[in-house]
Amino acid sequence: MLNIKITSDRLFRLLFHLLFWGMLLGWPIFSSAGNEKFREFVIKMIPVSLMHIPLFLINTEWLIPGVLRKRGVGSYLLSLLALIVSFTVLQLAMRGWVLGSEPLFQLRYVFITVVFVLMVTGIATAYGFITDMVDQEKARQEEQQERLQSELGFLRSQISPHFIFNILNSIVYLIRTKSNQAEAVTIKLSELMRYLLYQESHKQVPLEQEVAYLSNYVELQRLRFEEDVSIHFDVEGEATAQVLEPMLLIPFVENAFKHGVGMIEDPLIDIRLIISEKELLFSVRNKIAPEPPEDKDTSSGIGLRNVQRRLELLYPKKHHLDIDAENGWFQVTLQLTLDRVYEKAAV
């Protein structure tokens, strides 16, 4: 079944042509009712009137987008003048052929023909300018959207390898030190990978699934560190019909575990998530230790820069992100306006 999407732009163009050509070609016939001689004249002149259609289309579909945009105003005006002269001569010739006995260049016919040619040309030029500007703006927006989608695809592609690298390091650590936990961690990892594979390709996912994914990640870290690291994970509120960009929260938590454990006294990771109907408040806090700049991991901060850019692209003017590091604590606070209504995807 043929499915043609009628956009507002297409609808405007369709209605314009129906109204314009309906009035230009049909109105003389309807207005000649009661005057049979004039009616016969109007019907005879239909082939001449139809010559306005190619005049209109050549100007709007070729001269404006092809000549004006590529060669400039001077070339367009010369081409338009040549078009006007050509169609004026053609219509006069056709008028003489249709009327037969009438002189080809009788003054009143020349005047009427020139007036109609100029009128159609003027309307066509105005219409062509408007539609060409609309087309250029549409093309610009589509190009910008493609660039954004390409950038988002690149940013998303960075998340999975970074995440997998961190978790594989955790599994290696457990195999070497506490092999009895390695199996449980591997199972948790498989659950997280399942989410990655099936949901990361979606533009948005249910918030409840993102929260569950985050919870699985935290539980995996609990298995890894046991009592060595204090991990607090609190969720207030209920995820109902809210949706969220997938893998948006996890980089903040990954960063906390990357920099908040190790050579730190009494390491603490504090994760809080407050959910309301239209808003999400997310904070991650961890202790940090003084670290000389020369010893800092060159890849540090990639995840945070990644998610900051994704927030800028996906939630412009709909989020507020604070990142603070002071008094031995590193804290990230994200306030985000949530979208709603989703169709549950099968996993």
C-alpha positions in Angstrom: 0.0 0.0 0.0 1.4 3.4 -1.0 2.0 5.6 2.0 2.7 9.2 1.1 3.4 11.6 4.0 1.9 15.0 3.4 4.0 17.5 5.2 3.0 21.1 5.8 5.4 22.2 3.1 3.9 19.9 0.5 0.4 20.8 1.6 1.2 24.5 1.1 2.6 23.9 -2.4 -0.4 21.7 -3.4 -3.0 24.2 -2.2 -1.1 27.1 -3.8 -1.1 25.5 -7.2 -4.7 24.4 -6.9 -5.9 27.9 -6.0 -3.6 29.8 -8.4 -4.2 27.7 -11.5 -7.8 27.2 -10.6 -8.3 31.0 -10.5 -6.1 31.8 -13.5 -7.5 29.1 -15.8 -11.0 28.5 -14.4 -12.2 31.9 -13.3 -12.5 33.3 -16.9 -14.8 30.4 -17.8 -17.0 30.8 -14.8 -17.2 34.6 -15.2 -18.2 34.3 -18.9 -21.6 32.7 -18.0 -24.4 34.4 -19.8 -22.1 35.8 -22.6 -21.8 32.9 -25.1 -19.5 34.8 -27.5 -17.1 35.6 -24.7 -17.3 32.1 -23.4 -16.4 30.7 -26.8 -13.4 33.1 -26.9 -12.2 32.0 -23.4 -12.4 28.3 -24.3 -10.4 29.0 -27.5 -7.8 30.7 -25.5 -7.2 27.8 -23.1 -4.1 26.5 -25.0 -2.6 30.0 -24.7 -3.4 30.2 -21.0 -1.8 26.8 -20.5 1.5 28.3 -21.7 1.7 30.0 -18.3 2.4 26.7 -16.6 5.8 26.0 -18.2 6.6 29.8 -17.8 5.9 29.4 -14.1 7.7 26.1 -13.6 10.9 27.1 -15.6 11.2 30.2 -13.3 10.5 28.4 -10.0 12.1 25.0 -10.6 15.2 25.9 -12.8 16.0 29.6 -12.9 15.8 30.4 -9.1 17.4 27.2 -7.7 19.8 26.6 -10.6 20.7 30.0 -12.0 20.1 32.5 -9.2 21.6 30.3 -6.4 24.6 29.1 -8.5 25.4 32.0 -10.8 24.1 35.1 -9.0 21.5 37.8 -9.5 22.9 39.2 -12.8 22.7 35.9 -14.6 19.2 35.2 -13.2 17.8 38.6 -14.3 19.2 38.1 -17.9 17.7 34.6 -18.0 14.4 35.9 -16.6 14.3 38.6 -19.3 15.0 36.1 -22.0 12.2 33.9 -20.6 9.7 36.7 -20.5 10.5 37.8 -24.1 10.4 34.2 -25.4 7.0 33.3 -23.8 5.5 36.6 -24.8 6.4 35.9 -28.5 5.3 32.3 -28.2 1.9 33.3 -26.6 1.4 36.0 -29.3 2.1 33.4 -32.0 -0.2 30.8 -30.4 -2.9 33.5 -30.0 -2.7 34.4 -33.7 -2.8 30.7 -34.6 -5.9 30.1 -32.4 -7.8 33.2 -33.5 -6.8 32.8 -37.1 -8.1 35.9 -38.7 -7.0 38.3 -35.9 -3.7 40.1 -36.5 -0.8 38.6 -34.7 0.5 41.8 -33.2 -2.7 43.7 -32.7 -2.0 46.2 -29.9 -4.6 45.1 -27.4 -3.5 41.5 -27.7 0.2 42.5 -27.2 -0.7 44.5 -24.2 -2.9 41.7 -22.6 -0.2 39.1 -23.3 2.6 41.2 -21.8 0.5 42.0 -18.7 -0.4 38.3 -18.1 3.2 37.1 -18.7 4.6 39.7 -16.3 1.9 38.9 -13.7 2.6 35.2 -13.8 6.4 35.8 -13.8 6.1 38.1 -10.8 4.0 35.6 -8.8 6.3 32.7 -9.8 9.3 34.7 -8.7 7.8 35.5 -5.3 6.7 31.8 -4.9 10.1 30.6 -6.1 12.0 32.8 -3.6 9.8 31.6 -0.7 10.0 27.9 -1.6 13.7 28.1 -2.3 14.4 29.7 1.1 12.2 27.0 2.7 14.1 24.3 0.9 17.5 25.7 1.9 16.5 26.0 5.5 15.1 22.5 5.5 18.4 21.2 3.9 20.4 23.1 6.5 18.4 21.6 9.3 18.7 18.1 7.8 22.4 18.5 7.4 22.7 19.8 11.0 20.6 16.8 12.3 22.8 14.4 10.4 25.9 15.9 11.9 24.3 15.7 15.4 23.3 12.1 14.8 26.8 11.2 13.6 28.3 12.9 16.6 25.9 11.1 19.0 26.7 7.8 17.3 30.4 8.4 17.8 29.8 9.4 21.5 27.7 6.3 22.1 30.3 4.1 20.5 32.8 5.4 23.0 30.7 4.3 26.0 30.6 0.6 25.5 34.3 -0.1 25.0 35.1 2.2 28.0 32.5 0.4 30.2 33.5 -3.1 29.1 37.2 -2.3 29.7 36.4 -1.2 33.3 34.3 -4.3 34.1 36.8 -6.7 32.5 39.4 -5.2 34.8 37.1 -5.9 37.7 36.7 -9.6 36.7 40.4 -10.0 36.2 41.0 -8.6 39.6 38.4 -11.0 41.2 39.9 -14.0 39.4 43.3 -13.2 40.8 42.2 -12.4 44.3 38.7 -13.8 45.1 37.8 -16.4 42.5 34.5 -17.4 44.3 33.1 -14.0 43.4 34.2 -14.1 39.7 31.1 -16.2 38.6 28.6 -13.8 40.3 30.3 -10.8 38.7 30.3 -12.4 35.3 26.6 -13.1 35.5 26.0 -9.5 36.5 28.1 -8.4 33.6 26.1 -10.5 31.2 22.9 -8.7 32.4 24.6 -5.4 31.8 25.8 -6.5 28.3 22.3 -7.5 27.5 21.1 -4.0 28.2 23.9 -2.5 26.2 23.2 -4.7 23.2 19.4 -4.3 23.1 18.9 -0.7 24.4 21.8 1.4 23.5 20.7 1.6 19.9 17.4 3.1 21.0 17.1 6.9 21.0 15.3 6.8 24.3 14.5 4.1 26.8 12.2 3.8 29.8 13.7 5.5 32.9 12.9 2.4 34.9 15.2 0.3 32.7 18.0 2.8 33.0 17.6 2.8 36.8 17.7 -1.0 36.9 20.8 -1.0 34.7 22.4 1.5 37.1 21.4 -0.7 40.1 23.0 -3.8 38.5 26.2 -1.9 37.9 26.3 -0.8 41.6 25.6 -4.3 42.7 28.5 -5.6 40.6 30.8 -3.1 42.3 29.5 -4.2 45.7 30.5 -7.8 44.8 33.9 -6.6 43.7 34.8 -4.4 46.7 32.7 -6.0 49.4 33.5 -4.2 52.7 36.5 -2.3 51.3 34.4 0.5 49.9 31.2 2.0 51.4 28.6 2.2 48.6 25.4 4.1 49.2 22.7 3.9 46.5 19.4 5.6 47.2 16.4 6.0 44.8 13.5 8.2 45.7 10.3 8.4 43.6 9.0 6.1 41.0 9.8 5.8 37.3 6.5 5.6 35.4 6.2 6.8 31.8 9.4 8.9 31.8 12.1 8.2 29.1 15.7 8.9 29.0 18.7 8.7 26.7 20.3 5.3 27.3 23.7 5.1 29.1 23.4 8.7 30.3 23.9 8.3 34.0 26.4 5.5 34.2 29.5 7.6 33.2 29.2 9.6 36.4 29.1 6.4 38.5 32.0 4.9 36.5 34.0 8.0 37.2 33.3 7.8 40.9 34.5 4.2 41.1 37.5 4.9 38.9 38.8 7.8 41.1 37.1 7.2 44.4 38.8 3.9 45.4 42.3 2.8 45.8 44.8 4.9 47.7 42.0 6.7 49.7 41.3 6.4 53.3 37.8 5.0 54.0 36.6 5.3 50.4 32.9 6.2 50.0 30.7 6.3 46.9 27.3 8.1 47.5 24.8 7.9 44.7 21.3 9.5 45.0 18.5 9.5 42.5 15.3 11.6 43.0 12.6 11.0 40.5 9.5 13.2 40.0 6.9 13.2 37.3 8.8 15.7 35.1 12.2 15.9 36.6 15.2 13.9 37.6 17.8 14.9 40.2 20.9 12.7 40.1 24.0 13.2 42.3 27.2 11.1 42.7 29.8 11.9 45.3 33.1 10.3 46.1 36.3 10.9 48.1 39.4 11.9 46.1 43.0 11.9 47.0 45.6 14.5 46.0 47.1 13.4 42.8 50.1 15.0 41.0 49.2 16.2 37.5 52.1 14.2 36.0 50.7 10.9 37.3 47.1 11.5 36.2 45.7 9.0 33.7 45.6 10.7 30.3 42.2 9.1 29.6 40.7 10.5 32.8 37.6 12.5 32.2 36.7 11.0 28.8 33.5 9.6 30.1 32.4 12.9 31.7 33.3 15.0 28.6 31.3 12.5 26.6 28.2 12.7 28.7 28.5 16.5 28.9 28.4 16.7 25.1 25.5 14.3 24.9 23.5 16.5 27.3 24.3 19.6 25.3 23.0 17.8 22.1 20.0 16.0 23.5 18.8 18.2 26.3 19.5 21.8 25.4 18.0 24.2 28.0 16.5 21.1 29.7 19.4 20.2 32.1 21.8 21.7 34.6 25.0 20.0 35.4 27.4 20.9 38.3 30.8 19.3 38.7 32.7 20.3 41.9 35.9 19.1 43.4 36.8 20.6 46.8 37.7 19.6 50.3 38.7 16.1 49.3 35.3 15.4 47.6 34.3 15.1 44.0 30.6 15.6 43.3 28.5 15.6 40.2 24.9 16.9 40.3 22.6 16.6 37.3 19.1 18.2 37.1 17.2 17.0 34.1 13.7 17.7 32.7 12.3 14.3 31.6 10.3 13.4 28.5 7.3 11.2 28.9 5.3 8.5 27.1 7.1 5.5 25.6 6.4 2.2 24.0 8.0 -0.6 25.9 10.6 -2.3 23.8 10.9 -6.1 24.0 14.2 -7.2 25.5 
